[in-house]
Amino acid sequence: MHTNNYRTHLAHRATKALSPAATQADHEIRGLISEVAYSEDQPWMTQLLLLPLLQQLSQQSRWQLWLTPKQKLSRQWVEASGLPLAKVMQVSQLDALFTVDAMVKALETGNYSVVIGWLSDELTDEEHYRLTNAAEKGNAIGLIMRPNRPQGTANRPRSGLKIHSSLYH
């Protein structure tokens, strides 16, 4: 699908879901890719913003997949956060070059309610398109975690939710 047609499709979906006449079925997520820009020196802010979403998604029978670059999730943190340890899977030490491909494969299976991946670079249009299609196919949410960059280096915003934790300080 051409990028402009794709953006028009997403804008139409978002408008329909936000309209007062929207039905409950319109509010169901049918696949979404969102980028979360976070401050590395204030990880608690990101946790504060994302934990309610992750806790809600943990009510589903599906798994949550964390594709982390270096660090391993703490078992104590997962349990203390109210996330079911039995539904959280992690792949650590994943090379950034393979993160998008791994996310696409995981999202399209439908086995995960959310797939979280850490990337330092902006997504290309093609990568964003692939991820969005996979999320829609698997009826899942893909979260791209990215550390805040200095002002002036951000590219255009994409459709979906983009949370910048610096706005909440």
N, C-alpha and C positions, 0 to 999 in steps of 0.2 A: 504494500500500500504506500502511496506517495506520502511524504512527510506532512505536507499541508493538509491533505485529506485526513490523515491520521490525527493531527492536532484538532481539526474540526470535529472529528468523531468524539474525541475525548472531551472537548468543550461542551458538545451537545449532551454527553452522558452526565457531566458534572452539573450542568444547568438543570437537567431533568431531575437529578437526585436532590437538588437543593430547592426545587419548586415546592410551594406549599401543598400542591395537589399530588405530590409524589406518594406512591403507596409504600407500604413497608418493604415490599420486594425490591423497590427501586433503591432502598437504602442498603441493601446487602452488597457487600464488596464482591465484585466479580473479577478480581485481579487488579493489582495496583503495584506500581513501583514508586517509592518515595526515597528522597535523599535527605539524610539528617546530617547537617554540619554541626560538629560539636567542638567544644573547647577542651583540649587535652588536659588543661590544668584544673578543670572543674567537671570531672566525670559524673558527679552527683546530679548535675543539671540534666544531663541526657537520661540518666536513670529515672529521674523524677518525671520526665516527659514520656518516656517509652514504657515504663513498667505497667501502667494501667492498660495500655494496648496489649502488651505481651500477656498479662494476667487474663485479660478477656479472651484472647486467642487460645490460651491454654485450656479453656473450657471445651474446645473442640476435641474430637478424638484423634486429630492429626498431630504430628510432631512439630517441633520448632527446631530449625537448623541454624546453627551459628558457624559461619565460616570466618575464623579469626586468623589474623596474620601471624602472631607470635605467642600471645598470651593464652593460657588455658583458663577456662571458666572455673571459678571456685565452687565446689560442691556446696559449701556453707552459704555462699552468696546466693546461689540459685534457690536453695531451700528457704533462706531468710527473705527472699524477694517474693515468695508466694508462687513461684513457678514449680510445676511438678517435675521433679528430677527425672522421672521415668519417661517424660515426653520431650526432653531437651537433648538434642544431639549436637556434638561439636566436632568440627574438623579444624585442627590448628596447624600452623606451619604451612598453610596453603600459599603458594606463590601468587602474587597479585595478577600475574599473567593468566592464571587459570581461574580466578575468582568468578568472573562474569560467566564463563562457560559452565562452571560448577553450579552457579545460581540458576542459569537457564535450565539445565538438566533437572535440578531439584524442584524448581517451581512447576515445571510442566508435568511432573509425575502426579501431582495432586495429593501426595503423601504428607505435605507440610502446610501448616496454616501460615507460617511466616519463614522466610529465608533471609538471614541477616548476613551481609558481606561487607568487609572493610576494604575500601579502595582509596588511594591517595589522589588519583587523577580523575578528571571529569569523564563522564561517559561520552562516547561518540554517539551520534544519532543512530547509527546501526546497532550499537550495543543496547541503547535504551529501547529501541524498537523490539529487539530480540527478547529482552527481559520482560517488557510489557506483554508481548504475545504469550510468553511462557506463563506469566502470572495469570493472565486471563484464561489460558487453557487449563491450568491447575487450580483456578479459583483461589489464588493465594496472594499474599502480600510479600513483596521483596523490599527490604530496607537496605539502602546503600549508606553505610556509615563513612563519613569523611571528616577529617580534622579541618577546623576553620583555616582559611587561607587569609593572607593579608588583604585588606580592602583593595579593590580595583582589579583583582585577578579573576573574579567570578565571571563565568559565562552567563548567557541568557538563562532565565529560569525555565524549567520544564514543567509540564503538566504534572499534577500530583502535589503532594505535600512536601514542602521544603522547610525544615525547621532549623533556624540558626539560633543556637543557644545564647549568643551574645545579645540578642534582643531582649532577653529575660533577666539580665543582670541589673 
